[in-house]
Amino acid sequence: MPHLGLVTLVVRDYDEAIAFYTGALGFELREDTVRDDGSRWVVVAPAGSPQTGLLLARASTPEQEARIGGQTGGRVGHFLTTDDFDRDYKHMVAAGVVFEEEPRHEAYGSVVVFQDLYGNRWDLIEPR
């Protein structure tokens, strides 16, 4: 198994999720296919990322709806690696992304915790 292909993220609405991930985070929309049951297969990924992407899955039950924004129990569950921390941080600030702290410069690199539109916690990180 050479790589992790997709990670599912439960969302409230396909289009609002696509707008956030492509606009605020600069991801690419890789696929948006309507399925026979009326749901959609929606994949977004960081621009230029050759492997791992997010499968945006609209909640279809009350149990799934209750998990939106809390799939990791409040922990940082997603790590967005950048090669230009300042550029991406400034873009995200301008796009209205919610940050929980000021950027930190640790031994392992520059990092800041942010939330996606549902409150899922992410690290933006540029490794040293």
LUMTIVO-71523 format. One record per residue: x, y, z negated of N, C-alpha, C in turn. Coordinates in steps of 0.02 Angstrom, whole numbers, plus 32768, in hexadecimal, padded with zeros to 4 digits. Example, Ala and Ser with C-alpha at 12.3 -4.5 7.8 and 13.67 -1.06 7.14 Angstrom:
! LUMTIVO-71523
82947EE47E7A82677F1F7E7A82947F5B7E7A
82827F907E9E82AC7FCB7E9B828580027E76
***
This chain:
! LUMTIVO-71523
802A7FC58000800080008000802D803E8000
8033805F803880638096803D804D80D98021
800C80E580197FF581267FFE7FAD81227FE8
7F9981547FC27F54815C7FAD7F3081857FE3
7EFB816A7FFF7EDA818B80377EAA81C28023
7E7881B17FFA7E4581E27FE67E3781DC7F9B
7E2382157F7E7E0B82177F3A7DC582377F3D
7D9482167F1F7D4F82307F217D4682667EED
7D25829B7F017D1282D17ED47CC782DB7EDC
7CA182D27EA67C5882D97EA97C4883247EA9
7C1F83397ED97C0E83807EE17BC283897EE2
7BAD83C77ED87B6683D87ED87B4C83DF7F20
7B7483FC7F4B7B5E840D7F8E7B9A84087FBE
7B9183E77FF67BC983DF80257BE38422803D
7BB7844D80547BCD848A80757BEF84BA8045
7BD784C080077BF884ED7FD87C3D84D07FC5
7C42848F7FC17C8384707FB17CB484797FEB
7C9C846F80287CC7847A80627CE084C28063
7CB384F280577CC6853980587CFB85488023
7CF4852C7FE77D2685387FB37D69851A7FC5
7D6984DB7FD67DA984B97FE27DCD84D38020
7DA884E480547DC984FF80907DD985498089
7DAE856F80687DB985B780617DE885C88028
7DD585B87FEB7DFC85CC7FB07E3D85A67FAA
7E3E85667FBD7E7A853E7FB57EA085337FF6
7E838547802F7EA68540806F7EAA84F98089
7E7F84CC80717E7E8488808B7E63848780D2
7E6F845080F57E52844481377E1684168130
7DE3842281577DAB83F3815C7DC083BE818D
7DC9838181757DE2834A819F7DA9832381C0
7D71831E819B7D3882F881B77CF8830F8195
7CC3831381BD7C80832281A37C4F82FD81D0
7C4082C081BB7C16829481E47BD6828381BF
7B9D828C81E07B5D827981C27B56822D81C6
7B44820F818E7B3B81C7818B7AF281B58196
7AE5817681A27AA1815F81B07A6F816E8178
7A87817081397A5A817D81007A4F81C780F4
7A6B81F3811E7A63823B81167A9B825B80EE
7AC4823380CD7AFD824F80AA7B33826080DD
7B68827E80C77B9E829080F47BE0827480D9
7C0D826381077C51824F80F67C7B828C8103
7C8E82AF80CC7CB282EE80D17CF682E680B1
7D2A82F380D97D6E82ED80C17D91833080CD
7DB0834980977DDB8385809B7E2083728080
7E52839780967E978389807F7EC083C88086
7EF483CE805E7F21840780667F3B840A80AE
7F3F844780C87F568450810D7F99842E8117
7F9D840481497FDB83E181597FE983A38131
7FBF839480FF7FCA835880D67FBD831A8101
7FEF82EF81087FE782B681357FBF827C8118
7FB3827B80D67F97823E80BA7F5A8249808E
7F62826080527F2C826280227EFB829B802E
7EBB828D80297E8782BF802F7E5182B57FFA
7E2382E47FF87DE982DF7FCB7DAC82CB7FF3
7D8982997FDB7D4782877FF67D1582AD7FCB
7CF382DE7FE97CC083047FC67C7F82DE7FC9
7C6882C37F917C2D82997F8F7BF682BC7F69
7BC082CD7F8B7B8882EF7F6A7B6782BF7F39
7B5B82D87EFD7B3A82B07EC97AF5829A7EE3
7AE4825B7ED77AA482417EEF7A7882257EB8
7A9082267E7A7A69820E7E417A72823F7E07
7A4582407DD77A4F826A7D9C7A91825B7D78
7AA5821D7D757AE4820B7D547B1F822A7D79
7B1F82287DBB7B5582477DE17B5382937DD8
7B1882B17DD97B1282FA7DCF7B30830F7D8C
7B2682E57D597B4082F57D177B8D82F57D15
7BAC82D47D447BF682CF7D467C1683077D6F
7BF0832E7D937C0D83637DBC7C3483927D8E
7C72839D7D9E7C9D83CA7D787CBC83AA7D3B
7CAB836C7D2C7CC6834D7CF07CDD83067CFB
7CF482F67D357D0782B27D447D43829A7D1C
7D6A82C87D017DA782B47CDD7DA282C57C92
7D6682D27C7B7D5C82DE7C347D7E831D7C1A
7D87834F7C457DA5838E7C317DF083927C3B
7E10835B7C4D7E57835C7C5B7E6583777CA0
7EA283907CAA7EB783A07CEF7EB9835D7D13
7E94835A7D497E8F831A7D6C7EAB831B7DB2
7EBD83567DCA7ED4835D7E0F7F11838B7E10
7F41837A7E397F80839F7E3C7F8D83B37E84
7F8C83F47E907F96840F7ED37FDD84297ED6
800784077EFD804D84197F028057844A7F3C
8080847D7F2F808D84B07F6180D884B87F6B
80EB84D37FA4813184E37FB1813C852F7FAA
810785547F9A810C859D7F8F80D885B27F5C
80EA85AC7F1C80BC85B87EE6809E85FE7EEA
80C886317EF280B086767EF2807E86837F2A
808C866B7F65805F86747F9E801B86557F90
801B86177F797FDC85F47F6F7FB6860E7F33
7FDA86207EFE7FBA863E7EC47F97867F7ED7
7FBA86AA7EFB7F9C86EA7F107F5F86E07F3D
7F6386B07F6A7F2A86A17F967EEE868B7F6D
7EFA86607F3C7EC486457F147EA6867C7EE7
7ECF86A77ECB7EB686DF7EA37E89870B7ECE
7EA0871B7F0A7E7987457F387E3787247F4C
7E3686E17F4D7DFA86BC7F607DCB86B27F25
7DDE86CB7EEA7DB286C77EB07DB686877E88
7DEA86607E917DF386227E6B7DFC86347E21
7DDD860D7DF57DE186177DAD7E2085F57D92
7E4B861E7D737E8886037D537E7F86057D08
7E9785D17CE67E9085CC7C9E7ECA85EB7C78
7EFE85FE7C9B7F3B86167C7B7F63863E7CAD
7F98865D7C947FC9867C7CC07FF986477CD9
801686507D148047861F7D2C808086157CFA
809785D77CF580CF85C57CC9810885AA7CF3
814485B57CDB817F859B7CFE81A1856B7CCE
8196852C7CDA81AE84F67CAF81EC84D67CCE
820B84A97CA8824784867CC0823884607D01
81FC84477D0881E9841F7D4381D084497D7D
81C2848A7D7181AB84B57DA8817A84EA7D90
815E850E7DC0812C85427DB280E785217DB3
80BC85347D83807B85137D7D804885437D61
800985397D757FD1855E7D587F9385317D5E
7F6885337D2B7F2B850C7D2B7EF285377D47
7ECD851A7D767E92853C7D927E57850D7D94
7E1D852A7DA17DE085037DA77DC585087DEE
7DA984D07E067D8684D47E467D4084F07E39
7D1784F37E6B7CD685137E647CA784EE7E34
7CB784B17E227C8D848A7DF47CAB84877DAE
7CE684A37DA47D0584A17D627D3884697D5A
7D4384407D8E7D79840E7D8A7DBB84337D82
7DE684197D577E2684397D497E5D841D7D76
7E85844B7D927EBB843B7DBF7EFA845E7DA8
7F3384427DBA7F7484657DB67F87847A7DFC
7F9C84B87E047FC184CD7E3F800A84CB7E28
803284A67E4C8077849B7E3580A8849C7E6F
80E084BE7E62811984BB7E908152849B7E6A
8162845D7E7A8199843B7E5681DC845E7E64
820984587E34824D84727E3E827384457E6D
***
